[in-house]
């Protein structure tokens, strides 16, 4: 019985000594505390001064936001096309410009247009004097005249209305050479003109002439709308 008890005590003593040897000594086993390939964590105070400066510079650079590229602003250009002689020509131009213009508007204006050149003798003091002067024209073999009987040109002798100013000057000079004070003036009338205003981007190198083929149409800058 005594021997059995001694045997148990020896075994317990061996267990206590082994535990003290295993747990009571300072940790001296080699190897890394982390898995292979994982960087070791170190306190900032453990790093050399050069490494601290490099880390601070990298942190400052990373904290600066990137400047976004400024978008390019495209401005508009505004111009007027015309004059068009008829509403039909204007309508056709509007159709072909629909795809290139962001805004369009049509408008009508009144314009003064030369209708010809008038050769005449100034109004006489009375109807009788005008008729007498007309007979004198006949004596000088000058025909194709007309005595105006009413209106603002009453008692004036009309010697002709000419489309070509050269023909009008020739007629005037012939009558003057016969001794009569002939005069020549330009006659005009009010006619409608049709215009198309456009708003287009400046960077499109806009070429309206390749689309609008109506003769006599031009362009000029205008205020935007």
C-alpha positions as a Markdown table, in Angstrom:
| # | Residue | x | y | z |
|---|---|---|---|---|
| 1 | Unk | 0.0 | 0.0 | 0.0 |
| 2 | Unk | 2.8 | 2.4 | 0.9 |
| 3 | Unk | 4.7 | 1.6 | -2.3 |
| 4 | Unk | 1.5 | 2.3 | -4.4 |
| 5 | Unk | 1.1 | 5.7 | -2.7 |
| 6 | Unk | 4.7 | 6.5 | -3.3 |
| 7 | Unk | 4.4 | 5.7 | -7.0 |
| 8 | Unk | 1.4 | 8.0 | -7.4 |
| 9 | Unk | 3.3 | 10.8 | -5.6 |
| 10 | Unk | 6.3 | 10.4 | -7.9 |
| 11 | Unk | 4.1 | 10.6 | -11.0 |
| 12 | Unk | 2.3 | 13.8 | -9.7 |
| 13 | Unk | 5.7 | 15.4 | -8.9 |
| 14 | Unk | 6.9 | 14.7 | -12.4 |
| 15 | Unk | 3.8 | 16.3 | -13.8 |
| 16 | Unk | 4.3 | 19.5 | -11.7 |
| 17 | Unk | 8.0 | 19.8 | -12.7 |
| 18 | Unk | 7.2 | 19.3 | -16.3 |
| 19 | Unk | 4.5 | 22.0 | -16.2 |
| 20 | Unk | 6.9 | 24.4 | -14.5 |
| 21 | Unk | 9.5 | 23.8 | -17.1 |
| 22 | Unk | 7.0 | 24.3 | -19.9 |
| 23 | Unk | 5.1 | 27.3 | -18.5 |
| 24 | Unk | 7.3 | 29.0 | -16.1 |
| 25 | Unk | 10.2 | 29.9 | -18.4 |
| 26 | Unk | 10.2 | 33.1 | -20.6 |
| 27 | Unk | 8.9 | 32.7 | -24.2 |
| 28 | Unk | 11.9 | 31.8 | -26.3 |
| 29 | Unk | 10.5 | 29.9 | -29.2 |
| 30 | Unk | 11.5 | 31.1 | -32.6 |
| 31 | Unk | 9.3 | 31.9 | -35.6 |
| 32 | Unk | 6.8 | 34.7 | -36.5 |
| 33 | Unk | 3.5 | 35.3 | -34.7 |
| 34 | Unk | 1.7 | 36.0 | -38.0 |
| 35 | Unk | 1.1 | 33.8 | -41.0 |
| 36 | Unk | 3.7 | 33.7 | -43.8 |
| 37 | Unk | 3.5 | 36.7 | -46.2 |
| 38 | Unk | 1.6 | 39.0 | -43.8 |
| 39 | Unk | 3.6 | 42.1 | -42.8 |
| 40 | Unk | 4.5 | 42.4 | -39.2 |
| 41 | Unk | 2.8 | 45.2 | -37.2 |
| 42 | Unk | 5.2 | 47.7 | -35.6 |
| 43 | Unk | 4.7 | 50.7 | -33.4 |
| 44 | Unk | 5.5 | 54.1 | -34.9 |
| 45 | Unk | 8.0 | 54.7 | -32.1 |
| 46 | Unk | 9.8 | 51.5 | -33.2 |
| 47 | Unk | 10.4 | 52.9 | -36.8 |
| 48 | Unk | 13.6 | 54.9 | -37.8 |
| 49 | Unk | 13.1 | 58.7 | -38.4 |
| 50 | Unk | 13.6 | 58.3 | -42.3 |
| 51 | Unk | 10.7 | 55.8 | -42.5 |
| 52 | Unk | 8.4 | 58.1 | -40.4 |
| 53 | Unk | 9.1 | 61.0 | -42.8 |
| 54 | Unk | 8.4 | 58.9 | -45.9 |
| 55 | Unk | 5.1 | 57.6 | -44.4 |
| 56 | Unk | 4.0 | 61.1 | -43.5 |
| 57 | Unk | 4.7 | 62.4 | -47.1 |
| 58 | Unk | 2.7 | 59.5 | -48.6 |
| 59 | Unk | -0.2 | 60.2 | -46.2 |
| 60 | Unk | -0.3 | 63.9 | -47.2 |
| 61 | Unk | -0.2 | 63.1 | -50.9 |
| 62 | Unk | -3.0 | 60.6 | -50.5 |
| 63 | Unk | -5.2 | 63.1 | -48.7 |
| 64 | Unk | -5.0 | 65.7 | -51.5 |
| 65 | Unk | -8.1 | 65.3 | -53.7 |
| 66 | Unk | -7.7 | 65.1 | -57.4 |
| 67 | Unk | -8.8 | 68.1 | -59.4 |
| 68 | Unk | -11.6 | 67.2 | -61.8 |
| 69 | Unk | -11.1 | 68.2 | -65.4 |
| 70 | Unk | -13.1 | 71.3 | -66.3 |
| 71 | Unk | -15.7 | 70.5 | -68.9 |
| 72 | Unk | -15.4 | 72.4 | -72.2 |
| 73 | Unk | -18.2 | 75.0 | -72.5 |
| 74 | Unk | -19.6 | 75.3 | -76.0 |
| 75 | Unk | -21.2 | 78.7 | -76.8 |
| 76 | Unk | -23.8 | 79.4 | -79.4 |
| 77 | Unk | -23.6 | 81.4 | -82.6 |
| 78 | Unk | -26.6 | 83.2 | -84.0 |
| 79 | Unk | -27.1 | 84.2 | -87.6 |
| 80 | Unk | -29.8 | 85.3 | -90.0 |
| 81 | Unk | -30.3 | 83.7 | -93.5 |
| 82 | Unk | -32.1 | 85.6 | -96.2 |
| 83 | Unk | -33.8 | 87.4 | -97.7 |
| 84 | Unk | -36.0 | 84.7 | -99.2 |
| 85 | Unk | -38.2 | 85.8 | -102.0 |
| 86 | Unk | -41.2 | 83.7 | -101.0 |
| 87 | Unk | -42.7 | 81.8 | -98.0 |
| 88 | Unk | -42.1 | 78.6 | -99.9 |
| 89 | Unk | -38.3 | 79.2 | -100.1 |
| 90 | Unk | -38.3 | 80.0 | -96.4 |
| 91 | Unk | -40.1 | 76.8 | -95.6 |
| 92 | Unk | -37.7 | 74.7 | -97.6 |
| 93 | Unk | -34.7 | 76.3 | -95.8 |
| 94 | Unk | -36.3 | 75.7 | -92.4 |
| 95 | Unk | -36.7 | 72.0 | -93.3 |
| 96 | Unk | -33.1 | 71.4 | -94.3 |
| 97 | Unk | -31.7 | 73.3 | -91.3 |
| 98 | Unk | -33.8 | 71.4 | -88.6 |
| 99 | Unk | -31.0 | 68.9 | -87.8 |
| 100 | Unk | -28.1 | 71.4 | -87.4 |
| 101 | Unk | -29.8 | 74.3 | -85.6 |
| 102 | Unk | -30.8 | 74.1 | -81.9 |
| 103 | Unk | -33.4 | 76.9 | -82.3 |
| 104 | Unk | -35.0 | 78.6 | -85.3 |
| 105 | Unk | -37.5 | 81.4 | -86.0 |
| 106 | Unk | -39.0 | 82.8 | -89.2 |
| 107 | Unk | -39.8 | 86.5 | -89.7 |
| 108 | Unk | -41.1 | 88.8 | -92.4 |
| 109 | Unk | -39.9 | 92.3 | -93.0 |
| 110 | Unk | -40.8 | 95.1 | -95.5 |
| 111 | Unk | -38.0 | 96.3 | -97.7 |
| 112 | Unk | -37.7 | 99.0 | -100.3 |
| 113 | Unk | -37.0 | 97.7 | -103.8 |
| 114 | Unk | -36.2 | 99.6 | -107.0 |
| 115 | Unk | -39.1 | 99.4 | -109.5 |
| 116 | Unk | -37.4 | 101.5 | -112.2 |
| 117 | Unk | -36.2 | 104.9 | -113.2 |
| 118 | Unk | -38.7 | 107.6 | -114.2 |
| 119 | Unk | -38.0 | 110.4 | -116.7 |
| 120 | Unk | -40.4 | 113.3 | -116.6 |
| 121 | Unk | -40.9 | 117.1 | -117.0 |
| 122 | Unk | -41.8 | 118.9 | -113.7 |
| 123 | Unk | -45.4 | 119.8 | -113.2 |
| 124 | Unk | -46.7 | 122.9 | -115.0 |
| 125 | Unk | -48.6 | 125.7 | -113.2 |
| 126 | Unk | -51.9 | 124.5 | -114.7 |
| 127 | Unk | -53.5 | 121.9 | -116.8 |
| 128 | Unk | -53.5 | 124.2 | -119.9 |
| 129 | Unk | -49.8 | 124.9 | -119.5 |
| 130 | Unk | -49.0 | 121.2 | -119.2 |
| 131 | Unk | -50.9 | 120.4 | -122.4 |
| 132 | Unk | -49.2 | 123.3 | -124.2 |
| 133 | Unk | -45.8 | 121.9 | -123.2 |
| 134 | Unk | -46.8 | 118.5 | -124.4 |
| 135 | Unk | -47.6 | 119.9 | -127.9 |
| 136 | Unk | -44.2 | 121.5 | -128.0 |
| 137 | Unk | -42.7 | 118.0 | -127.4 |
| 138 | Unk | -44.5 | 116.7 | -130.4 |
| 139 | Unk | -43.1 | 119.6 | -132.5 |
| 140 | Unk | -39.6 | 118.4 | -131.6 |
| 141 | Unk | -40.5 | 114.8 | -132.6 |
| 142 | Unk | -40.6 | 113.6 | -129.0 |
| 143 | Unk | -43.4 | 111.2 | -128.5 |
| 144 | Unk | -44.3 | 108.5 | -125.9 |
| 145 | Unk | -45.3 | 111.0 | -123.2 |
| 146 | Unk | -48.2 | 111.2 | -120.9 |
| 147 | Unk | -49.7 | 114.2 | -119.1 |
| 148 | Unk | -50.6 | 113.2 | -115.5 |
| 149 | Unk | -54.1 | 114.5 | -114.7 |
| 150 | Unk | -54.6 | 113.8 | -111.0 |
| 151 | Unk | -52.8 | 112.7 | -107.8 |
| 152 | Unk | -49.7 | 114.1 | -106.3 |
| 153 | Unk | -48.0 | 114.3 | -109.7 |
| 154 | Unk | -50.8 | 116.3 | -111.4 |
| 155 | Unk | -49.8 | 118.3 | -114.5 |
| 156 | Unk | -46.5 | 116.5 | -114.7 |
| 157 | Unk | -45.5 | 115.1 | -118.1 |
| 158 | Unk | -44.2 | 111.5 | -117.9 |
| 159 | Unk | -41.6 | 110.6 | -120.5 |
| 160 | Unk | -41.3 | 106.9 | -119.5 |
| 161 | Unk | -40.4 | 104.4 | -116.8 |
| 162 | Unk | -37.3 | 102.3 | -117.4 |
| 163 | Unk | -35.9 | 99.2 | -115.8 |
| 164 | Unk | -32.4 | 100.0 | -117.1 |
| 165 | Unk | -31.0 | 103.2 | -115.7 |
| 166 | Unk | -28.8 | 103.5 | -118.9 |
| 167 | Unk | -31.9 | 103.7 | -121.0 |
| 168 | Unk | -33.5 | 106.2 | -118.6 |
| 169 | Unk | -30.4 | 108.5 | -118.9 |
| 170 | Unk | -30.5 | 108.3 | -122.7 |
| 171 | Unk | -34.1 | 109.4 | -122.8 |
| 172 | Unk | -33.5 | 112.3 | -120.4 |
| 173 | Unk | -30.5 | 113.5 | -122.4 |
| 174 | Unk | -32.5 | 113.5 | -125.6 |
| 175 | Unk | -35.3 | 115.6 | -124.1 |
| 176 | Unk | -32.8 | 118.0 | -122.5 |
| 177 | Unk | -31.0 | 118.4 | -125.9 |
| 178 | Unk | -34.4 | 119.5 | -127.4 |
| 179 | Unk | -34.6 | 122.3 | -124.9 |
| 180 | Unk | -36.8 | 120.8 | -122.1 |
| 181 | Unk | -35.9 | 120.5 | -118.4 |
| 182 | Unk | -36.2 | 116.7 | -118.2 |
| 183 | Unk | -35.4 | 115.0 | -114.9 |
| 184 | Unk | -34.7 | 111.4 | -113.9 |
| 185 | Unk | -35.5 | 109.8 | -110.5 |
| 186 | Unk | -35.4 | 106.3 | -109.1 |
| 187 | Unk | -38.8 | 104.8 | -108.3 |
| 188 | Unk | -39.1 | 102.2 | -105.5 |
| 189 | Unk | -41.8 | 100.1 | -103.9 |
| 190 | Unk | -42.2 | 98.2 | -100.6 |
| 191 | Unk | -41.9 | 94.4 | -100.9 |
| 192 | Unk | -41.9 | 91.6 | -98.3 |
| 193 | Unk | -38.7 | 89.8 | -97.4 |
| 194 | Unk | -38.5 | 86.5 | -95.5 |
| 195 | Unk | -35.7 | 85.7 | -93.0 |
| 196 | Unk | -34.7 | 82.6 | -91.0 |
| 197 | Unk | -32.8 | 83.1 | -87.7 |
| 198 | Unk | -30.7 | 80.2 | -86.5 |
| 199 | Unk | -28.9 | 79.3 | -83.2 |
| 200 | Unk | -26.0 | 76.8 | -83.8 |
| 201 | Unk | -23.0 | 75.7 | -81.7 |
| 202 | Unk | -19.8 | 77.5 | -82.4 |
| 203 | Unk | -17.7 | 74.4 | -82.8 |
| 204 | Unk | -19.7 | 72.8 | -85.7 |
| 205 | Unk | -17.9 | 74.8 | -88.4 |
| 206 | Unk | -21.3 | 75.6 | -89.7 |
| 207 | Unk | -21.7 | 75.6 | -93.5 |
| 208 | Unk | -25.3 | 76.6 | -94.4 |
| 209 | Unk | -24.4 | 77.1 | -98.1 |
| 210 | Unk | -24.1 | 73.4 | -98.6 |
| 211 | Unk | -27.7 | 73.0 | -97.5 |
| 212 | Unk | -29.6 | 76.1 | -98.6 |
| 213 | Unk | -29.2 | 76.4 | -102.4 |
| 214 | Unk | -31.7 | 79.3 | -103.0 |
| 215 | Unk | -30.1 | 82.0 | -105.2 |
| 216 | Unk | -29.6 | 85.4 | -103.7 |
| 217 | Unk | -29.6 | 84.3 | -100.1 |
| 218 | Unk | -26.9 | 85.5 | -97.7 |
| 219 | Unk | -26.2 | 85.5 | -94.0 |
| 220 | Unk | -25.1 | 87.9 | -91.2 |
| 221 | Unk | -24.7 | 87.7 | -87.5 |
| 222 | Unk | -27.7 | 88.5 | -85.3 |
| 223 | Unk | -28.6 | 88.7 | -81.7 |
| 224 | Unk | -29.4 | 85.3 | -80.0 |
| 225 | Unk | -32.9 | 84.5 | -78.9 |
